[in-house]
Amino acid sequence: MIKSTIFLLNISLLIFPKVAFSTEAKLFQFYPDCDYDVIDTINVSGRLRFSPGSTREESLDKTRLSVIEDILQLAGEKGAGGAILTEKSTYLDDKTTETRITRNRLTFKAQLVNNCYIGAPLSENATPFDEDGLKKRAINFSSNILADAQHIITYEIESQRPAPALTSQTVNFTQGAFGLPLNSTYQQMLQHFGTPTGVFKLGGERKVVSYGRDFWLTFHNDKLISVTNQNVWLSNELLSMMEFDRRFELQNWQILDNIKLNMPMTDIALLLETKQDPRHFVRIKQEGLLITLQGVANRVVLNELPEYGVTFYALSNANFTVDKLNILTNQSATDMLSKFIELKGDKMDIETLKSQALGLVRSDKDSTMLIMDNHIVLDIKGQELNKVYSRIQIISAPLMVNWG
């Protein structure tokens, strides 16, 4: 996904050019019940202003609502259907006086999103913040199936490796992807790309490695067998909590040296002297390897045939098939979290939580996510439980993916 950067009040806004469906934006209280479109991720701040006789809480309330208004205004200007508040931070200076200009600020991070179509339903999965910008609290956790005794997802990163600059943007049969050929080992990947964002074990000898949200590698018996920019394993909700990797986020790849993002699929078919199938896939095979290109409609206009541009690519062994994650409900973690919520002020044992987690994913420099099961994710900072995401979907819904 291509990003550009603009500045508003010294805040960097990351722009995702996508199709707009509505200019009347609203604050989503529930996630869209589909593979919704994130067109922009923004950070908007507001300064706390103290008026005579007002309390700090009253100033926070006013600033919070003012920032939300600014976010919805930006969403409307960009043609987004609505906004989802994902993070909030507050800076308060205890030495502040009412007459002094201060650095006191409240900041929201928000996704500007489009539902799949006008009037499309919302899911039962609640967004992190309510319409007043207050953090939603989990009341209880439901569970139906006991978790498998064996951990399905494991986190295998023990030390941070620097992220070297990419030496190549090419994806082809001989050089592989960005200079890393197929059949490379896991250690060779670490040396080439640095520390990944997450490592997920699929069972047996197969695992998936993620660099940010836009580059995914599959290993089998420690050999690289597939690379792609398309996530088919994790839900959008979990994906939105993971940090980006700027190197792959820009989508500056070149397939076979002359195919780039959004190139029309009709032009690609002519260039490669082949045809795209009815689902807008083009496949090229060479000596047991396969490059798959998938087109997505760039824009949809009523009563006009859409034009499809290449958006997703995959380089793999010709017989590669996609394996799905399989996470069940973790009853032990559910009971522990429910008890913690009921006992206010009780300290959560982070090490016990980590021992019960099904996996860990790096979400930013200071935060780690514990994946407890397919419905519960915990945000950990240091030895403190920072956030509880409950009743969300971890595994992505089945996708029409056919790379082979």
C-alpha positions as CSV (number, residue, x, y, z in Angstrom):
1,M,0.0,0.0,0.0
2,I,1.5,3.3,-1.0
3,K,1.8,6.1,1.5
4,S,2.6,9.8,1.2
5,T,3.1,12.2,4.0
6,I,1.5,15.6,4.8
7,F,1.8,17.9,7.8
8,L,-1.1,19.4,9.8
9,L,-0.2,21.2,13.1
10,N,3.2,19.4,12.9
11,I,1.5,16.0,12.9
12,S,2.4,13.5,10.2
13,L,-0.6,12.0,8.5
14,L,-0.2,8.9,6.5
15,I,-2.3,8.9,3.4
16,F,-3.7,5.7,1.8
17,P,-5.4,6.7,-1.6
18,K,-8.5,4.5,-1.9
19,V,-12.1,4.7,-3.1
20,A,-14.3,6.9,-1.1
21,F,-18.0,6.1,-0.5
22,S,-19.2,8.9,1.7
23,T,-18.2,12.4,2.9
24,E,-20.3,12.2,6.1
25,A,-18.0,10.5,8.5
26,K,-19.0,8.9,11.8
27,L,-17.2,7.4,14.7
28,F,-17.5,3.6,14.4
29,Q,-18.4,1.9,17.7
30,F,-18.1,-1.5,16.1
31,Y,-15.8,-2.8,13.4
32,P,-17.2,-3.3,9.9
33,D,-18.3,-6.9,9.3
34,C,-16.0,-7.4,6.3
35,D,-12.5,-6.8,4.9
36,Y,-13.0,-3.1,5.3
37,D,-10.8,-0.4,3.7
38,V,-8.3,1.6,5.8
39,I,-7.7,4.7,3.7
40,D,-5.6,6.7,6.2
41,T,-4.0,6.4,9.6
42,I,-3.7,9.7,11.5
43,N,-2.5,11.2,14.8
44,V,-4.4,14.3,15.9
45,S,-3.6,16.3,19.1
46,G,-5.4,19.0,21.0
47,R,-4.0,21.4,23.7
48,L,-5.7,21.4,27.1
49,R,-6.9,24.9,27.8
50,F,-7.8,25.8,31.4
51,S,-10.6,28.3,31.9
52,P,-11.2,30.0,35.3
53,G,-13.1,27.7,37.6
54,S,-12.7,24.6,35.4
55,T,-11.1,21.4,36.6
56,R,-8.5,19.3,34.9
57,E,-11.2,16.6,34.2
58,E,-13.5,19.2,32.5
59,S,-10.6,20.4,30.4
60,L,-9.8,16.8,29.4
61,D,-13.4,16.2,28.4
62,K,-13.6,19.3,26.2
63,T,-10.2,18.6,24.5
64,R,-11.1,15.0,23.9
65,L,-14.4,15.9,22.2
66,S,-12.7,18.6,20.2
67,V,-10.0,16.2,18.9
68,I,-12.7,13.7,17.9
69,E,-14.5,16.5,15.9
70,D,-11.2,17.3,14.2
71,I,-10.7,13.6,13.3
72,L,-14.2,13.3,11.9
73,Q,-13.7,16.5,9.9
74,L,-10.5,15.1,8.4
75,A,-12.3,11.8,7.7
76,G,-15.1,13.7,5.8
77,E,-12.5,15.7,3.8
78,K,-10.8,12.5,2.7
79,G,-14.0,10.8,1.8
80,A,-13.9,8.2,4.5
81,G,-17.1,6.6,5.8
82,G,-15.9,6.9,9.4
83,A,-13.1,6.7,11.9
84,I,-12.0,4.2,14.5
85,L,-10.0,5.5,17.5
86,T,-7.2,3.0,18.1
87,E,-4.9,4.7,20.7
88,K,-4.9,7.7,23.1
89,S,-2.1,9.4,24.9
90,T,-2.2,12.3,27.3
91,Y,0.6,14.6,28.5
92,L,-0.1,16.5,31.7
93,D,2.3,18.8,33.5
94,D,1.5,19.0,37.3
95,K,3.2,22.4,37.6
96,T,0.8,24.0,35.1
97,T,-1.1,27.1,36.2
98,E,-4.3,28.3,34.7
99,T,-2.8,31.4,33.1
100,R,0.3,29.7,31.6
101,I,0.5,28.3,28.1
102,T,1.5,24.7,28.6
103,R,2.5,21.6,26.7
104,N,-0.5,19.7,28.0
105,R,-1.9,17.7,25.2
106,L,-4.2,14.9,24.4
107,T,-3.6,12.8,21.2
108,F,-5.7,10.2,19.4
109,K,-4.5,7.8,16.8
110,A,-7.3,6.9,14.4
111,Q,-7.9,4.9,11.3
112,L,-10.1,6.5,8.6
113,V,-12.1,3.7,7.1
114,N,-14.7,2.8,4.5
115,N,-17.2,0.1,5.1
116,C,-17.5,-2.5,2.2
117,Y,-20.6,-0.8,0.8
118,I,-23.1,1.9,1.9
119,G,-25.3,0.5,4.6
120,A,-23.2,-2.6,5.2
121,P,-23.7,-4.1,8.6
122,L,-21.2,-3.8,11.5
123,S,-19.8,-6.8,13.4
124,E,-20.2,-7.5,17.1
125,N,-16.6,-6.7,17.7
126,A,-16.4,-3.4,19.6
127,T,-13.8,-0.7,18.8
128,P,-11.4,0.3,21.6
129,F,-13.0,3.7,22.4
130,D,-16.5,4.9,22.7
131,E,-18.1,8.0,21.1
132,D,-16.7,10.3,23.8
133,G,-13.2,9.0,23.4
134,L,-13.3,6.9,26.6
135,K,-11.6,3.5,26.8
136,K,-14.1,0.6,26.6
137,R,-13.7,-1.9,29.4
138,A,-14.2,-5.6,29.0
139,I,-17.0,-6.9,31.3
140,N,-16.6,-10.6,30.8
141,F,-15.0,-13.2,28.5
142,S,-16.9,-16.1,26.9
143,S,-15.3,-19.3,26.0
144,N,-16.7,-22.5,24.5
145,I,-13.8,-24.7,23.6
146,L,-10.7,-25.6,25.7
147,A,-7.4,-24.7,24.1
148,D,-5.2,-27.4,22.8
149,A,-2.4,-28.2,25.2
150,Q,0.2,-27.5,22.6
151,H,0.9,-23.9,21.7
152,I,0.0,-23.3,18.1
153,I,1.7,-20.0,17.7
154,T,5.2,-19.4,19.0
155,Y,7.4,-16.3,19.1
156,E,10.9,-17.2,18.2
157,I,12.7,-13.8,18.2
158,E,15.3,-13.6,21.0
159,S,17.2,-10.5,20.1
160,Q,16.7,-7.3,18.0
161,R,18.6,-7.2,14.8
162,P,18.8,-3.9,12.9
163,A,16.7,-3.4,9.8
164,P,19.1,-3.0,6.9
165,A,18.1,-1.0,3.8
166,L,16.8,-3.1,0.9
167,T,19.5,-3.8,-1.7
168,S,16.8,-4.6,-4.3
169,Q,13.2,-4.0,-5.0
170,T,12.9,-6.8,-7.6
171,V,10.9,-10.0,-7.3
172,N,11.8,-12.6,-9.8
173,F,12.7,-16.3,-10.2
174,T,16.5,-16.0,-9.9
175,Q,17.0,-13.3,-7.2
176,G,13.8,-14.1,-5.2
177,A,12.2,-11.2,-3.3
178,F,14.2,-8.1,-2.5
179,G,17.4,-10.0,-2.9
180,L,16.5,-13.1,-0.8
181,P,16.1,-16.1,-3.0
182,L,13.7,-19.0,-2.4
183,N,15.3,-21.9,-0.4
184,S,17.1,-19.4,1.8
185,T,17.3,-20.4,5.5
186,Y,15.7,-18.6,8.4
187,Q,19.1,-17.3,9.6
188,Q,19.9,-16.0,6.1
189,M,16.5,-14.1,6.3
190,L,17.5,-12.5,9.6
191,Q,20.9,-11.4,8.2
192,H,19.2,-10.0,5.1
193,F,16.1,-8.2,6.6
194,G,16.8,-8.0,10.3
195,T,14.4,-8.8,13.1
196,P,10.8,-9.6,12.0
197,T,7.7,-8.3,13.5
198,G,6.3,-11.7,14.3
199,V,6.8,-15.4,13.8
200,F,3.9,-17.8,13.7
201,K,4.1,-21.6,13.7
202,L,1.6,-23.3,11.5
203,G,2.2,-26.8,12.8
204,G,4.7,-29.4,11.8
205,E,7.8,-27.8,10.3
206,R,6.1,-24.8,8.7
207,K,6.0,-21.2,10.0
208,V,5.1,-17.8,8.7
209,V,7.3,-14.7,9.3
210,S,6.0,-11.1,9.1
211,Y,7.9,-7.9,8.5
212,G,5.3,-5.2,9.4
213,R,2.0,-5.7,7.7
214,D,3.0,-6.0,4.1
215,F,5.6,-8.7,3.7
216,W,5.1,-12.4,4.6
217,L,7.5,-15.3,4.3
218,T,6.7,-19.0,4.7
219,F,9.3,-21.5,5.7
220,H,9.2,-25.3,5.6
221,N,12.0,-27.3,7.3
222,D,13.9,-24.0,7.6
223,K,13.7,-23.4,3.8
224,L,11.9,-20.4,2.3
225,I,9.1,-21.6,0.1
226,S,6.9,-18.5,-0.4
227,V,6.9,-14.7,-0.1
228,T,3.9,-12.4,-0.6
229,N,2.6,-9.0,0.3
230,Q,-0.9,-10.4,1.0
231,N,-1.9,-11.3,4.6
232,V,-4.1,-14.4,4.5
233,W,-3.5,-15.5,8.1
234,L,-4.4,-12.7,10.6
235,S,-7.6,-10.7,10.9
236,N,-7.6,-7.0,10.1
237,E,-8.2,-6.3,13.8
238,L,-5.0,-8.0,14.9
239,L,-3.1,-6.6,11.9
240,S,-4.0,-3.1,12.8
241,M,-2.2,-3.5,16.1
242,M,1.1,-4.6,14.5
243,E,3.8,-2.1,13.7
244,F,4.6,-1.2,10.1
245,D,7.9,-1.9,8.3
246,R,8.6,1.2,6.2
247,R,10.7,-0.8,3.8
248,F,7.8,-2.9,2.6
249,E,4.9,-0.6,3.4
250,L,5.8,1.7,0.5
251,Q,5.1,-1.2,-2.0
252,N,7.9,-0.1,-4.3
253,W,8.4,-3.7,-5.7
254,Q,9.0,-4.6,-9.3
255,I,8.0,-8.0,-10.6
256,L,10.2,-9.3,-13.3
257,D,11.8,-5.8,-13.5
258,N,8.8,-4.1,-15.3
259,I,5.6,-4.8,-13.4
260,K,4.7,-2.3,-10.6
261,L,1.9,-1.7,-8.2
262,N,-1.5,-0.8,-9.9
263,M,-0.2,-1.7,-13.4
264,P,-3.4,-2.7,-15.3
265,M,-3.9,-6.5,-15.4
266,T,-4.8,-6.3,-19.1
267,D,-1.3,-4.7,-19.8
268,I,0.4,-7.4,-17.8
269,A,-1.4,-10.2,-19.7
270,L,-0.2,-8.6,-23.0
271,L,3.3,-8.1,-21.7
272,L,3.6,-11.7,-20.5
273,E,1.7,-13.1,-23.5
274,T,-0.8,-14.8,-21.2
275,K,-4.4,-14.3,-19.9
276,Q,-5.8,-13.3,-16.6
277,D,-8.4,-15.7,-15.2
278,P,-12.0,-14.7,-14.2
279,R,-10.8,-13.7,-10.7
280,H,-8.1,-11.5,-12.1
281,F,-5.1,-13.7,-11.4
282,V,-2.1,-14.0,-13.7
283,R,0.4,-16.8,-13.1
284,I,3.8,-17.4,-14.6
285,K,5.7,-20.6,-14.0
286,Q,9.4,-21.3,-14.5
287,E,11.4,-24.4,-13.5
288,G,9.2,-25.4,-10.6
289,L,8.6,-21.9,-9.3
290,L,5.5,-19.7,-9.6
291,I,4.8,-16.0,-9.6
292,T,1.2,-15.1,-9.0
293,L,-0.2,-11.6,-9.6
294,Q,-3.7,-10.6,-8.4
295,G,-5.6,-7.6,-9.6
296,V,-7.9,-5.4,-7.5
297,A,-10.4,-2.9,-8.9
298,N,-8.9,0.6,-8.6
299,R,-12.2,2.3,-8.7
300,V,-15.8,1.3,-9.2
301,V,-18.2,3.5,-11.2
302,L,-21.9,2.7,-11.6
303,N,-22.7,1.0,-15.0
304,E,-19.0,0.9,-15.9
305,L,-16.7,-2.1,-16.0
306,P,-13.9,-1.6,-13.4
307,E,-10.3,-1.6,-14.3
308,Y,-8.2,-4.0,-12.3
309,G,-4.6,-3.1,-11.3
310,V,-2.1,-5.5,-9.8
311,T,-2.1,-5.2,-6.0
312,F,-0.8,-8.5,-4.6
313,Y,2.0,-10.7,-5.6
314,A,3.4,-14.1,-4.5
315,L,6.6,-15.9,-5.4
316,S,6.5,-19.6,-4.4
317,N,7.3,-23.2,-5.2
318,A,4.8,-24.3,-7.9
319,N,3.2,-26.8,-5.5
320,F,2.8,-24.3,-2.6
321,T,-0.5,-24.3,-0.7
322,V,-1.5,-21.8,2.0
323,D,-1.9,-23.2,5.6
324,K,-4.2,-21.5,8.0
325,L,-3.6,-20.7,11.7
326,N,-5.7,-22.7,14.1
327,I,-6.2,-21.2,17.5
328,L,-8.8,-22.4,20.0
329,T,-10.2,-20.7,23.1
330,N,-7.8,-20.5,26.1
331,Q,-9.9,-21.3,29.1
332,S,-7.1,-20.8,31.7
333,A,-6.3,-17.3,30.4
334,T,-10.0,-16.4,30.2
335,D,-10.5,-17.3,33.9
336,M,-7.4,-15.5,35.0
337,L,-8.4,-12.3,33.2
338,S,-12.0,-12.4,34.4
339,K,-10.7,-12.7,38.0
340,F,-8.4,-9.8,37.4
341,I,-11.2,-7.6,36.2
342,E,-13.4,-8.4,39.2
343,L,-10.7,-7.7,41.7
344,K,-10.0,-4.0,41.3
345,G,-6.5,-2.9,42.2
346,D,-5.2,-6.5,42.1
347,K,-1.8,-6.7,40.3
348,M,-1.6,-8.9,37.2
349,D,1.2,-11.4,37.0
350,I,2.7,-10.6,33.6
351,E,5.1,-13.6,33.6
352,T,2.2,-16.0,34.2
353,L,0.3,-14.4,31.3
354,K,3.3,-14.8,29.1
355,S,3.6,-18.5,30.0
356,Q,-0.1,-19.0,29.0
357,A,0.1,-17.0,25.8
358,L,-0.2,-18.7,22.5
359,G,2.1,-16.2,20.9
360,L,3.8,-12.8,21.1
361,V,4.0,-10.1,18.4
362,R,5.9,-6.9,18.5
363,S,3.5,-4.0,18.0
364,D,5.8,-1.0,18.6
365,K,9.1,-0.2,20.3
366,D,7.6,-0.3,23.8
367,S,4.7,-2.7,23.4
368,T,4.3,-6.4,22.9
369,M,1.0,-8.2,22.2
370,L,0.2,-11.5,23.9
371,I,-2.1,-13.6,21.8
372,M,-4.1,-15.6,24.3
373,D,-6.5,-17.2,21.8
374,N,-8.7,-16.3,18.9
375,H,-10.6,-13.7,20.9
376,I,-8.3,-12.1,23.4
377,V,-5.1,-10.1,22.8
378,L,-3.2,-8.3,25.6
379,D,-1.1,-5.2,25.2
380,I,1.9,-5.4,27.5
381,K,4.3,-2.5,28.3
382,G,7.2,-3.6,30.5
383,Q,5.6,-5.5,33.4
384,E,2.2,-3.8,33.1
385,L,-1.0,-4.9,31.4
386,N,-1.8,-1.8,29.3
387,K,-4.8,-2.9,27.3
388,V,-7.2,-5.8,26.9
389,Y,-8.7,-6.5,23.5
390,S,-11.6,-8.9,23.9
391,R,-14.0,-10.6,21.6
392,I,-11.9,-9.8,18.5
393,Q,-11.0,-12.1,15.7
394,I,-7.4,-13.2,15.4
395,I,-7.6,-15.5,12.5
396,S,-8.6,-14.0,9.2
397,A,-11.8,-15.1,7.5
398,P,-11.3,-17.6,4.6
399,L,-10.1,-15.8,1.5
400,M,-10.3,-16.8,-2.1
401,V,-6.6,-17.4,-2.4
402,N,-5.1,-19.7,-5.0
403,W,-1.4,-19.2,-5.6
404,G,-0.9,-22.6,-7.2
